[in-house]
Structures are given as structure tokens and as C-alpha cells.
Amino acid sequence: MKAKTWMTLAAATLAVTLTGAAAAQNSYPDRPIRLIVPFPPGGTSDMVGRIFAEALGKQIGQAVVVENRGGAGGTVGTRAVAAAAPDGYTLLLGTSSTNGTNPAVYKTLPYDAVKDFTPVTQIIRVPGVIVVNKNFPAKDYTSFVTLIKGAPGKYSYASSGNGGATHMAMEYYKSLSGLDMMHVPYRGTGPALNDVIAGQVPILWDTAASSMAHIQSGSLRPIVVAAKTRLPQLPDVPTFAEVGLPDYDAEMWNGLLAPAGLPADILAKLNDASRKALADPQVQAKYAGVGAYVVADKPDAFAAMIRDDVAKWKKVAAFAHISAE
């Protein structure tokens, strides 16, 4: 075969291949999409993921199927998405833990929280709150600080687990406030909440979504909230900025991520469909009902937030000598 003929055939083959790839991308999605939630069913992330999956499916024209793949603090499911093909059919419900605190506390994390993913959009943020047992002597933030400062190391706080997001959030607060409290880790938020309500441990950093019902019932007393503004449900409870800690940002978040290398046109479709889904008043109302608020940002903004979050939590882990291994 002459060289010129061979080159012509090769060019034609390449053109057909590229045309087929482009057509495949342009027809995206032509089958159901998997949304990996890297935690077991029934938790906050599962709830966030299922609300979002249903709304996204309506906008993008295909079913978005939630697959719970829990284990090892969210690393099992997160690693599975990092290793998946970047074709838009396997997505991750990323969290403050999987792509925020985990890189700070796991020395051998089986994925890179920044490099192994394509951020699509931040879905929601969940304000946090420091709560105390109803019989705790401090009734407000000022008396809380006075009490803790007057007895360094005397008082303990509970968390959902060593190296978890709530543990990191409280240690972050300690690093900025200078308060000295002992850490009591639990195996999950539920057991921690139960013991604080029962008075076994007096203090807890928790998400507002998890604690709100107990606050409203009088079982827990809120001291300060990690939010940009006061929460409508807790109008008398100050924010960290109001008590003199404007740099304290420890809201929890959930976001949509894909494997690294996602084609730009698929990323654009996913971001557009996600933002339309999150603009639905019914979807926003569902999230507001559990104390969260919708973000729905662009990929670049979400990517920058993740980079900043990872850097922040690494500093906190170094300050408090926290390791999950």
C-alpha cells in the first residue's frame, strides 16, 4: 500500500473514531447514572443524595440511581469513583469528610481528594452547632467560655469518631479560641448524641440538622452556630463571627464529583442540570427542612473550595496531632 493511501485511510479512521466519541458525548446520558453515596443508608449523606438524585434525574432525562457503598470513613466508595471511567455514568456524593477532613487524618488515603476528581457542583452546606446537656451550668456563649477557661481540661466533648468531621470542627474551634476540652470519640453521631442528652458527656459539636429536634424538645441547649447568619430556627443563638471568631468556617458540605478527566461538554451538562435541579423550590424546601441550604455553584468555585478545605483541615490535624490510623 502506498504511503499516501495509508495516511489517507488512517486519517479517515481517526476521523470516524473522533466523530463516534463526539456523538457519544453529545448523546450523554443515554443510560442510567450511578451516584455513589460513600456511607450506609439512613444517614444525612444518604438523605442528601437521594433528594438530589431524584431531582437531577428529572433534569437530565435519565434515572440517577443511588448506590450506598460505605466503609472506612467513606474511603471505600470514594476510591471506587476515583477509579471509575470518566464518562459521567459514575458520580460521587462527596462530603466534608471524604474530600475535606480525610486527607488530613489518613496518611495512606487510597485517593487524592483534589487530583482524582472533577468537581461538578457543591450541592448544600449544613450549619454546625455547639450544644450542651440541658443541665450544663453555662446558659449562653459568654458563660460557656468563662466556665471552660476557668477549668482547663475538666470538661469533655463528644464527637462522631476520631478524625471525623465533627471532631475536626471542634479541634478547629479550640485552636482559634484557646479553650481546653477533652475529646471523647464515639462510633457515630447517634451514640454521641444519646450520651450528651443523658449527661454522660456535657458538650457536642454537631450539625444543626442532627441536633435540631433535640434542641427544640429541650434536651440540648445550643451555644453558638457555625453559619454565615443566625439560623431562623435559632434566632437567639449567635454565630461564631458574632462572638469574635469571624475566620471560623466549619459548615459541613455535600457536593457532586466525577472521576478526573471528565470531558468538558459532559461536565457542562451535569453542572447545568444540577443547578436547575437545585433551583426547584421543592428541593430547596426539603433541604431547608433538615437545616441545610443550597449552594449550586460552578465547577471552578467548587474546586477552589475543596482545595481550601483540604488545606484548612491539614493545619487543624497538625495542630491537634489527629490521625485516624
C-alpha positions in Angstrom: 0.0 0.0 0.0 1.4 3.4 -0.9 2.3 5.7 1.9 -0.2 8.4 0.8 -3.0 5.8 0.6 -2.2 4.5 4.1 -2.1 8.0 5.5 -5.5 8.8 4.0 -7.0 5.6 5.4 -5.5 6.3 8.9 -6.9 9.9 8.8 -10.3 8.6 7.8 -10.2 6.0 10.6 -9.2 8.7 13.2 -12.0 11.0 11.9 -14.6 8.2 12.3 -13.3 7.4 15.8 -13.4 11.1 16.9 -16.8 11.5 15.3 -18.1 8.5 17.2 -16.6 9.8 20.5 -18.2 13.2 20.0 -21.5 11.7 19.2 -21.4 9.5 22.3 -20.6 12.6 24.4 -23.3 14.7 22.7 -25.9 12.0 23.4 -25.0 11.9 27.1 -26.6 10.5 29.0 -28.1 7.5 27.1 -28.4 5.2 30.1 -28.9 5.4 33.9 -26.3 7.2 36.0 -24.9 5.8 39.3 -24.5 8.2 42.2 -22.2 6.6 44.8 -23.0 7.6 48.4 -19.9 6.5 50.4 -21.9 5.9 53.6 -24.6 3.5 54.7 -28.3 4.1 54.1 -30.2 6.2 56.6 -27.6 8.9 57.4 -27.5 12.6 56.4 -25.4 12.0 53.3 -27.8 9.3 52.1 -30.8 11.6 52.5 -29.0 14.4 50.7 -28.0 12.1 47.9 -31.5 10.7 47.4 -33.2 14.1 47.2 -30.5 15.2 44.7 -30.6 12.0 42.6 -34.3 12.3 42.0 -34.2 16.0 41.1 -31.1 15.5 38.8 -32.8 12.6 37.0 -35.8 14.8 36.1 -33.5 17.4 34.6 -31.0 15.2 32.8 -33.5 12.8 31.4 -32.2 9.5 32.8 -32.6 7.7 36.1 -29.9 8.6 38.7 -29.5 5.5 40.9 -28.1 5.9 44.4 -25.7 3.2 45.4 -24.6 3.1 49.0 -21.0 1.9 49.3 -19.9 2.6 52.9 -16.8 1.7 54.8 -13.6 3.1 56.3 -14.9 6.6 56.9 -16.2 7.0 53.3 -13.0 6.0 51.6 -14.3 2.8 50.1 -17.0 4.4 47.9 -14.9 7.5 47.2 -12.0 5.3 45.9 -14.4 3.4 43.7 -15.4 6.6 41.9 -11.8 7.8 41.7 -11.0 4.6 39.8 -14.1 4.7 37.5 -14.2 5.7 33.9 -14.6 9.5 33.5 -17.6 9.1 31.3 -20.3 10.7 33.5 -22.0 7.5 34.4 -20.4 7.0 37.8 -20.6 10.0 40.2 -19.8 10.7 43.8 -21.7 12.4 46.5 -18.6 14.0 48.1 -18.7 15.2 51.7 -16.7 17.3 54.1 -15.2 14.0 55.3 -14.3 12.3 52.0 -12.9 15.3 50.3 -12.1 17.6 53.3 -11.0 16.0 56.6 -10.0 12.5 55.4 -6.9 13.8 53.5 -5.8 15.4 56.8 -6.1 12.4 59.0 -5.4 9.4 56.8 -1.7 9.0 55.9 -2.4 6.3 53.3 -5.7 7.6 51.8 -6.3 5.5 48.7 -7.2 8.5 46.5 -6.2 12.2 46.1 -9.2 14.3 47.2 -8.3 17.0 44.7 -6.4 15.4 41.8 -8.6 12.3 41.4 -11.9 14.1 40.9 -13.7 16.6 38.6 -15.8 18.8 40.8 -19.3 19.4 39.3 -21.2 21.5 41.9 -21.5 22.0 45.6 -25.0 20.8 46.5 -25.6 22.0 50.0 -24.0 23.3 53.2 -25.1 22.3 56.7 -24.5 24.7 59.5 -23.0 23.3 62.7 -23.8 24.0 66.3 -22.1 23.5 69.7 -24.7 22.1 72.0 -24.6 21.1 75.7 -26.7 19.0 78.0 -29.7 20.8 79.3 -28.3 20.8 82.9 -24.9 22.1 81.9 -24.0 25.2 84.0 -23.4 27.5 81.1 -26.5 29.0 79.6 -25.0 31.1 76.8 -21.7 31.5 74.9 -20.2 34.0 77.3 -20.8 31.8 80.3 -19.6 28.8 78.3 -16.2 30.4 77.6 -15.9 31.6 81.2 -16.6 28.1 82.5 -14.2 26.3 80.2 -11.4 28.8 80.7 -11.8 28.6 84.4 -11.2 24.8 84.5 -8.8 23.8 81.6 -9.2 20.1 80.7 -12.1 19.5 83.1 -14.9 19.3 80.6 -15.2 16.8 77.8 -16.9 16.9 74.4 -18.2 14.1 72.3 -17.8 13.5 68.6 -18.9 11.0 66.0 -15.5 9.5 65.8 -11.7 10.1 65.9 -10.6 12.1 62.9 -14.2 12.6 61.7 -15.6 15.9 60.6 -17.2 16.9 63.9 -14.0 16.0 65.8 -12.0 18.2 63.4 -14.6 21.0 63.7 -14.2 21.2 67.5 -10.5 21.0 67.4 -10.5 23.8 64.8 -12.6 25.8 67.3 -10.2 25.0 70.1 -7.2 26.2 68.0 -8.9 29.6 67.5 -10.4 30.1 70.9 -7.6 28.7 73.1 -10.1 26.6 75.1 -9.0 23.3 76.6 -11.6 20.4 76.4 -11.1 16.6 76.4 -12.2 14.6 73.4 -14.5 11.6 73.8 -14.9 9.8 70.4 -18.0 7.7 69.6 -18.8 5.3 66.8 -21.3 7.6 65.1 -23.3 10.7 65.8 -26.2 8.7 67.3 -24.4 7.3 70.2 -22.6 10.6 70.9 -26.0 12.5 70.9 -27.5 9.9 73.2 -24.7 10.3 75.8 -24.8 14.1 75.7 -28.5 14.1 76.2 -28.1 11.6 79.0 -25.4 13.8 80.6 -22.6 11.3 80.3 -20.6 13.9 78.3 -21.6 17.5 78.5 -20.7 19.0 75.1 -21.1 18.1 71.5 -20.3 19.8 68.1 -22.9 18.6 65.7 -24.7 19.5 62.5 -27.8 21.6 63.1 -29.7 19.0 61.0 -28.9 16.3 63.5 -29.4 18.2 66.7 -32.4 20.5 65.9 -35.1 18.1 67.1 -33.3 17.7 70.4 -32.8 21.4 70.8 -36.4 22.1 70.1 -37.5 19.4 72.6 -35.3 21.0 75.3 -32.9 18.0 75.6 -30.0 20.0 74.3 -29.1 23.7 74.7 -27.4 25.5 71.7 -24.4 27.7 72.5 -23.2 29.0 69.1 -23.8 28.2 65.5 -21.3 27.7 62.6 -23.2 29.6 59.9 -22.9 32.8 58.0 -26.0 34.2 59.6 -28.2 33.2 62.6 -30.5 30.3 61.9 -34.2 31.1 61.6 -34.9 28.1 63.9 -32.4 29.5 66.5 -32.8 33.3 66.3 -31.3 33.9 69.7 -28.1 31.9 69.2 -25.1 33.8 67.9 -22.8 32.9 65.1 -19.1 32.4 65.6 -18.4 35.7 63.8 -20.7 37.4 66.3 -18.7 36.1 69.2 -15.4 37.2 67.8 -14.3 34.3 65.6 -15.0 35.6 62.0 -12.5 33.2 60.5 -14.1 30.1 61.8 -15.8 28.2 58.9 -16.8 24.7 59.8 -20.1 24.2 57.9 -20.4 20.7 56.6 -21.0 20.3 52.8 -22.1 17.8 50.2 -21.2 18.1 46.5 -21.3 16.3 43.2 -18.0 15.0 41.9 -16.9 12.8 38.9 -13.7 11.0 38.2 -10.8 13.1 37.0 -10.7 13.7 33.2 -14.4 14.2 32.7 -14.9 15.7 29.2 -15.8 19.4 29.3 -19.1 19.0 27.5 -20.3 16.3 29.9 -19.2 18.5 32.8 -21.2 21.4 31.4 -24.3 19.2 31.0 -24.0 17.9 34.5 -23.5 21.3 36.1 -26.3 22.9 34.2 -28.7 20.0 35.0 -27.6 20.0 38.7 -28.1 23.8 39.1 -31.6 23.6 37.5 -32.5 20.7 39.8 -31.3 22.6 42.9 -33.3 25.7 41.8 -36.5 23.8 42.3 -38.3 25.3 45.3 -39.5 21.9 46.5 -35.9 20.6 46.5 -34.7 23.7 48.4 -37.6 23.2 50.9 -36.6 19.6 51.5 -33.0 20.6 52.3 -34.2 23.5 54.4 -36.3 21.1 56.4 -33.2 19.5 57.7 -31.2 22.7 58.4 -29.3 22.8 55.1 -29.2 25.4 52.3 -28.5 25.0 48.6 -25.3 26.3 47.0 -25.3 25.2 43.3 -22.1 26.8 42.3 -19.9 26.5 39.2 -17.2 23.8 38.9 -14.3 26.2 39.3 -15.7 27.7 42.5 -16.4 24.2 43.9 -12.9 23.1 43.1 -11.4 26.1 44.9 -13.5 25.4 47.9 -12.3 21.8 48.1 -8.6 22.9 47.8 -9.1 25.4 50.6 -11.0 22.9 52.8 -8.2 20.3 52.5 -5.5 22.8 53.3 -7.5 24.1 56.3 -8.1 20.6 57.8 -4.5 19.6 57.4 -3.5 22.6 59.5 -6.0 21.6 62.2 -4.8 17.9 62.2 -1.2 19.1 62.6 -2.2 21.4 65.4 -4.2 18.8 67.3 -2.0 15.8 66.3 -5.0 14.0 64.9 -4.6 10.7 63.0 -7.2 8.1 62.0 -4.6 5.4 61.6 
